[in-house]
Amino acid sequence: MKPYVYAFILVLIIPFQSTLLNPLSIFGIKPDLSLAVLFIIGLLTGPIEAALAGISIGLMQDIGSASLLGFSGLTRGLVGLGAGLLGSRVLDISNPVIVLFLTVFSLVEGILISLFLQATSGEVPFFTMIAGRLVPQAIYTSVLCFILLRFANRRDILHLLKRRDIQKEL
């Protein structure tokens, strides 16, 4: 992706997440805009660039939420790496089936965070959290990503964001 796009994303991802998606909350569950954007970055670029973008977005979220510094950077970096590997192997990123992978990535990230909370904080209702929070949020985030991909594909925005001449495959 182009550097000015990354700067735009890093500066505005937290305000967009907190202000624009609050009205879209259903029973207290909001889609994760940063995860959807990171997934799209991974599909458009490659594993290394997507992992670095994931670490950057995760660190910005950690700073903005005053949580454990670096943990979201680690988990988002892993999601970016996975999305980048998937994007380098997939021929058609406008296929709606690809969004199912985001559901899996979101669930895995949520489970990692839940296991970390269970190990450090003690009693966390693990299975209740998975069924009541993580699965609906993963599905909701996937729907948001599908809408963003459709919008970007119709407006030919995806072509403007790609930077394949610099990108190297693993």
Protein Blocks (a to p, Z undefined) as FASTA:
>chain_A
ZZklmmmmmmmmmmmmmmmmmmmpgghiacdfklmmmmmmmmmmcmklmmmmmmmmmmmm
mmmnopaehjlmmmmmmmmmmmmmmmmmpfblmbmklmmmmmmmmmmmmmmmmmmmmmmn
opadfklmmmmmmmmmmmmmmmmmmmmmmmmmmnommmmmpcfklpccZZ
